[in-house]
Amino acid sequence: MSNNFSSRLKTLRQHFGFSQANFAQLIEVPMGTYRRYEDDRDTPFSVVEKVINRPEFKPYGYWLTTGETQPSVGNIAPGDEIDTHSELSEEEFEKEFIDKSVGMILMFCHMGWFHVNKEKNIDIDDCGKLLLKEVKPLIDSKVTSAKATIAVSSVK
């Protein structure tokens, strides 16, 4: 799928089942003008695309196109501060995940949901590590998907 404004505009229109005429009317743009946008003969967004496709300007794309910010997903305005202190390193994340998992497992044991097999010599931290090994690909997939969504929304 092409990733220029014209093709994204057409994809959006088709996704919602609008004809060109209906969509042009909905967004209050003359039909001829809209057709030129979709045919890539005229694009009101071409300068904005060039600006926000530069890596240093990507965080400002959403603000530039809508006037709004979404700091929680990285969409900011010039002068906004980004809280980088709340981000965990990979090692910090793994330690935090294992610690929280161990705490939950111990709570489940305390509640009687699980019982420790005393015949087996199991390190409870190994349970947290095993959970991390199994769940981390899902988390990474979700983060990658969220980053892709952010990138797409900052180009719009």
Contacts in CASP RR format, 6 or more apart in sequence:
PFRMAT RR
TARGET T0000
AUTHOR 0000-0000-0000
METHOD contacts of the structure
MODEL  1
MSNNFSSRLKTLRQHFGFSQANFAQLIEVPMGTYRRYEDDRDTPFSVVEK
VINRPEFKPYGYWLTTGETQPSVGNIAPGDEIDTHSELSEEEFEKEFIDK
SVGMILMFCHMGWFHVNKEKNIDIDDCGKLLLKEVKPLIDSKVTSAKATI
AVSSVK
1 7 0 8 1.000
1 11 0 8 1.000
3 155 0 8 1.000
4 40 0 8 1.000
4 43 0 8 1.000
4 49 0 8 1.000
5 37 0 8 1.000
5 40 0 8 1.000
5 43 0 8 1.000
5 45 0 8 1.000
5 46 0 8 1.000
5 49 0 8 1.000
6 37 0 8 1.000
6 38 0 8 1.000
6 39 0 8 1.000
6 40 0 8 1.000
6 43 0 8 1.000
7 40 0 8 1.000
8 156 0 8 1.000
9 37 0 8 1.000
9 38 0 8 1.000
10 38 0 8 1.000
13 20 0 8 1.000
13 23 0 8 1.000
13 38 0 8 1.000
16 23 0 8 1.000
18 26 0 8 1.000
20 31 0 8 1.000
20 34 0 8 1.000
20 35 0 8 1.000
20 38 0 8 1.000
21 31 0 8 1.000
23 34 0 8 1.000
24 30 0 8 1.000
24 31 0 8 1.000
24 32 0 8 1.000
24 33 0 8 1.000
24 34 0 8 1.000
24 35 0 8 1.000
25 31 0 8 1.000
27 34 0 8 1.000
29 37 0 8 1.000
33 42 0 8 1.000
36 42 0 8 1.000
37 43 0 8 1.000
37 44 0 8 1.000
43 49 0 8 1.000
45 65 0 8 1.000
48 61 0 8 1.000
48 64 0 8 1.000
48 65 0 8 1.000
49 155 0 8 1.000
51 57 0 8 1.000
51 61 0 8 1.000
51 64 0 8 1.000
52 58 0 8 1.000
52 60 0 8 1.000
52 61 0 8 1.000
52 64 0 8 1.000
52 65 0 8 1.000
52 154 0 8 1.000
52 155 0 8 1.000
53 155 0 8 1.000
57 64 0 8 1.000
58 151 0 8 1.000
58 154 0 8 1.000
59 74 0 8 1.000
59 75 0 8 1.000
59 76 0 8 1.000
59 82 0 8 1.000
59 154 0 8 1.000
60 75 0 8 1.000
60 76 0 8 1.000
60 77 0 8 1.000
60 78 0 8 1.000
60 154 0 8 1.000
61 75 0 8 1.000
61 154 0 8 1.000
61 155 0 8 1.000
62 68 0 8 1.000
62 69 0 8 1.000
62 70 0 8 1.000
62 75 0 8 1.000
62 153 0 8 1.000
62 154 0 8 1.000
62 156 0 8 1.000
63 69 0 8 1.000
63 75 0 8 1.000
63 76 0 8 1.000
63 77 0 8 1.000
63 78 0 8 1.000
65 156 0 8 1.000
67 77 0 8 1.000
68 75 0 8 1.000
69 75 0 8 1.000
69 76 0 8 1.000
69 77 0 8 1.000
69 80 0 8 1.000
71 80 0 8 1.000
71 82 0 8 1.000
73 146 0 8 1.000
73 149 0 8 1.000
73 150 0 8 1.000
73 153 0 8 1.000
74 82 0 8 1.000
74 150 0 8 1.000
75 150 0 8 1.000
75 153 0 8 1.000
75 154 0 8 1.000
76 82 0 8 1.000
88 96 0 8 1.000
94 132 0 8 1.000
97 128 0 8 1.000
97 131 0 8 1.000
97 132 0 8 1.000
97 135 0 8 1.000
97 136 0 8 1.000
98 125 0 8 1.000
98 128 0 8 1.000
98 129 0 8 1.000
98 131 0 8 1.000
98 132 0 8 1.000
101 127 0 8 1.000
101 128 0 8 1.000
101 131 0 8 1.000
101 132 0 8 1.000
102 124 0 8 1.000
102 125 0 8 1.000
102 127 0 8 1.000
102 128 0 8 1.000
105 114 0 8 1.000
105 124 0 8 1.000
105 127 0 8 1.000
105 128 0 8 1.000
106 124 0 8 1.000
108 114 0 8 1.000
109 115 0 8 1.000
109 116 0 8 1.000
116 122 0 8 1.000
END
